[in-house]
Amino acid sequence: MATRILIDHRAGGAVSNASRRDDGPSNLAAAHLAGHGGEHGDQPLARPTLRHPEKAHRPDNPIKRKPDWIRVKAPTHPIYHETRSLMRDNKLVTVCEEAACPNIGECWSQRHATMMIMGEICTRACSFCNITTGLPRALDADEPRRVGDAVAKLGLRHVVITSVDRDDLKDGGARHFAETIAAIRLAAPETTIEILTPDFLRKDGALEVVVAARPDVFNHNLETAPRLYPSIRPGARYFHSLRLLDRVKALDPSIFTKSGVMVGLGESRGEVLQVMDDMRSAEIDFLTIGQYLQPTVKHAAVDRFVEPAEFEDYARMARSKGFLLVSATPLTRSSYHADRDFAQLRDARNARLQTNQQAFGA
């Protein structure tokens, strides 16, 4: 079975030549507050002394004990270790580790891994995210080619590409996204491409560059209710993110759009339903809802663990509002089961078109 690489954002996830110390999941707890060692070419990685220097002054938020329904087993499957070795041998940076994703054991045991492009350091400081904050390095011009080569070599049917936020770049990294999409199309023309992008805030013309590259799925996560943005996603603007997704549909209606939210941050049920309505007003096709899990004591605290029955209720409500596809479980993440979900998304659109044609013909 071919290995599948999902290139995703937080946990959501680049094929990179950045060397890394051998920091497996067992070492992540220490790595959250102290940056990884490593090299990029002949120069050291531009990592801050602390993984999250902007959070160092914050009081500790004790991490709550997880309920039984959200616990995952420690990875022991031999294929997990094969995947881990593949990542190390190819010097690939994975969001699975960087963001301490709870699904790493399951995904890596199925030869699925999630990675980031445009480096490992983010210019934003969201209180939920475990990606390192600081000043990123310059873009690697050869990265798009390497991503394309990796996709072709591994025989991937579907690939998900994401990045850290790059507010330091004039276009927010839009051209790098487009070049990566083009490189995949050239190297693996049968592979479908999903992107999970930053918000391109105050980057005029950036979105148009990415959409012109024609990814199959354009994902950008709203993350939470607008009331919580100042504390959870302070560098972003809720209605800008919503307009971004709406604009994608206006520019190219054939592109599937996708967005996700976390629950358990203090949002109310009414606020979640309002976010759903806002998404549908922007014609978003695919909604993901997952439980927020606190990476370290310096991150936003978990307000509560949402029970599985509530996720099922959210899924029913979302389907009734017209989303083509909904994934709502405690462990749902942006790129979790992305290849399977894309097939279902495409089938759902075809079924709806057929139903509409039959109704019109009648």
N, C-alpha and C positions, 0 to 999 in steps of 0.2 A: 504494500500500500504506500502510495507516495506521501511524503511529508507535506503538511500544509502549514504555511507561514501566514499568520495574520499580523499585519503591521498596524498596531493599535496604539491609542493614547495612554490613558491612565492605567487601566487594568482591564472610556476608554479610552490601544497601542497603539526599524530602519535597518535596513541592512547597513551596517557600519563597519569600518575597519578599526574602530576604537578597541584597543586591547583592554582587558579587564582582569583584575585579580579574580581568583576563583571563588566568588561570593555566591554560593548557592542559597536556596531558600532558608536553610538553617542559620545563615549568617545575617539575614535581613534585619532582624531586630536591632542589632548593633549598627548596621549600615544606615538605618533611618536617620540617626543623628550625626553620624560621621561619614563623610564622603568616601566612595570606593577609591582605591588606588588604580593606577593604570596609565597607559600611554596612548597617544594618538600620533602615529608616525614617530618622529624623533622628539616630540614635545610632550610635556605632561598635560593631562586633561585639565581644563580650566574650571576646576571644581572649587566651590567655596569651602572654607574650613568646616563649616557645619552644612549638613544636607539641607536644612531649612533655617538659615540665619535669621530670616524675618520673623520666625516663630519662637526664637530662643528666649525672648523676654516674657512670653506668655505663661500664665499659671498652668500647672498641670491639670489635665482632664483625665481622671482615672478611666481606664478602659474596662468597660462592663463585660461580665462573663457572657459568652454567647449561648443562646438557647440551643437545644438539641437539634432543631431543624436547620440550623445554619452551620453546624460543625462539619468539618471535612477531615478525612483521614490523612495522616502523613503519607506522602508518596513513597511507595515501595516497588512499584511495577518495574521490571527490567527495561521496558521501552522508555519509561520516564528518564532513566539514567542514560539511555542511548540518545534521547533528544537533548538532554543537558550537555552531553559530550559534543553533539553536533553543533550546539550553540557556541561552545567554547572553541572547538576546532576552527570554526568559521568566523570567530571574533564578532559574533552578533550580539547586539544589546537587546534584551527582552524587557518589555513592560511587565511581563509576568512577575519578574523578580523586582524590578524597580518600584512597582506599585504594590508589591506584596499581594497579588491577586489570589483570592481563595480557591480559584479553579485550576491552579497550576498543576496539581497532581493529576486531575482528570485529563486536562488538555495535553500535557506533555506525555502522558501515558498513551495517548492516541496520536502522538507525533504532531501535535498542534502547538505552535508557539506564537506569541505576539511581540512585535518589535516596533521601534520608533525610527522615523527619519528626522533629519535636521538636528541631530545631536541628542544629548541626554539632559541638557540643562534648560529649564523653562524660565521665561521672563516674567511669568505671572506667579502669584503667591496665594492660590486658592486654599482655603482652610481645610478642604477635604482631601487634597491630592498629595501623594507621596513622592511625586517627581521632584528632583532637586531644583531649587530656585537659585538663580544667579545670572551671570553674564555668559551667554553661549559663545562658542567658537564660530569662526567663519564657516559657511556652508562648504561641504565637500562636493565639488563639481562632478566627481566620478560616481557618486552614490546612486543616482538614477540607473546608470548602466549596471551596477552591481546588483541592484534590486531586480532589474529585468532578467539578468543572467540567473539569479537564484530562483526566481519564479519558474523559468524555463527548465532549469536543471532538476527541480523538484517535482515538475509536472503538476503544478497547482491548478485546480479548477476555478477557485475563487480566492482572491487575495484582498486583504483589508490594509489600507495604508493610513497612518496617522502621523502626527508630529507633536512636539512640544509647541507652546506658543512662542512665536519669534517676533515680538514687538520691536526688536532692534532692526529688523529688515524693512526696507521701504515698502515692499509688497507683502510683508508678513509670511513670506515663503511660498507665495502662490505659484510663481514660476517653477520653483523646485518641485512642487506637487505635479504641475503640468508635465514637466520633463520626466518625472518618474512614471506617470501614467503612460506617456508616449514610449518610454523605454520598455515597459511591460508589454504594450501592444505590439511592439516590434519583435520582442524576443518570444512572447507567448500569446499569439493573437487569439487563441480560444479561451483564455482565462478571463473571467469577469472580475471587475475591479470595483471595490468599495473604498471610499475615503472617509475618514473621520477628521474633520478640519478644525483649526482654530476659528475664532469669530471674525478675523480680518478687520478688527475695529479700527476705524480711521485709516484704512488702507484702500483708497479710491481705486477702482478698477481691478482689484485683486480677485474678487469673486468671478468676474467675467473671464479672467485668464484660466481659472480652474474649470469652470463649467465648459469652456470651449474645448478642453481636453476630453470631454465626454466620458466621465466615469459612469459606471452602471448604477451605483448607489452613492448619494451624497449624504453623509451623516454629520450632524453637528448637535451636540448635546446641550439642551437647556439646563440640565442638571437639577434644578430645584424651583420652587415657587418664587415669584419676583420679590415678595416680602423679605426673603432670606438672602437675596443677593449681596447686600452690604456686608454681611458677616461670612457668607459661604463662598461667594464668587465675586469679590470686590472689584476686580479689574475688568469685569464684563458688564454688559447692559442687557437685561432680559429682552426688551423689545427690539434691540438691534439684532440679537441672535434669532429672534422670531422672523424679523424682516429678511435676514440672510437666507433662511430656508424658503420663505415665500418667493424671494427673488430667483432662487434656483429654478423653481417651477415656472416662473414667468419667462426665464431665459431658455429653458429646454424642458418642456413637459414630459419628455420621454425618460428623464432621469428619475429614478426612485429617490425619495427623500426619507430620511430617518432621523429620529431624535430620541433621547433618553432622559430619564429623571431618576434621582435617588430618593428613597423615602427613609424615614427614621431620623430626620434632621430637625423635627419640630413643626413640619408642615401639617396642615389640617386636611381632612378628606376633601372638603370643599375646594381647597386650593389646588389639590391634585386634579380634580375634575375640571377646574377652570383652566389649568395648563393644557389638559387634553383638548378642551374647546378651542383654546388659542392655537394649538398645533393643527387642528382640523381646519381652522380658518386660513391657515397657511398651506393647506392641502398636503400635509405630511402623511406619508404612506405607512410608515412603520414606527411603532412606539415600543421602547424598552423601559421597564421599571425594575429596579433592583434595590436591595437593602444597602444603605450606607454602612460601611465598616470603618472604624476609626484606626488609621495606621499607627499613630503614636500618641503619647500623652499630650503632645503639643498641638495636635490637630483638633478640629471641631468635635465635640462630644456627640456620641450617639444619644439621641433623645429617647428612643425606644426601638425595640426590635419588633417589626411589623410581622404579624402572624401570617402563615401561608394562606389562610382563608381570606384575609384582606387582599392579598395579591390576586387571588382568584376573582374577587369582587371587582378589583380595578380592571382586570383583563376583560371581564364581561362588559363593564361600562365602556371601555375603550372600543371594543368591537361594535357595540351598539351605536357609537358615535361615527363609525365609518372608516376606521383604520383598516388598511388591507391586511396587516399583520400586527400581532401584539405578542410580546414576550414579557411576562410579569411573574417573576419568582424571586425569592430572597437572594439567590446567587446569580441572577441575570446580570450580565455585563454587556457593554456595547458590541463586542465582537464575539461573544460566546455563541458557538454553533452558527457562525455567520454563513458558512457555505450552505448548510442545510436550510437556513432561513431564507437565503436568497432564492433558492429553488421554489420555496413555498410562496415567497413574495411575487415571483413572476407568474406562478400558477394562479394566485389570487387575482392578479390584475387581468389575466386572460379570461378567467371565469366571470369577472365583473363586466368586462367588455362584451362578452358573449351574451350575458343576461340583458345588458342595456340594448344590444342590437336586436335581441328577440322582442324586448318590450317595445322598441321603436317600430319594428316591423309589424307587430301586432296592432 
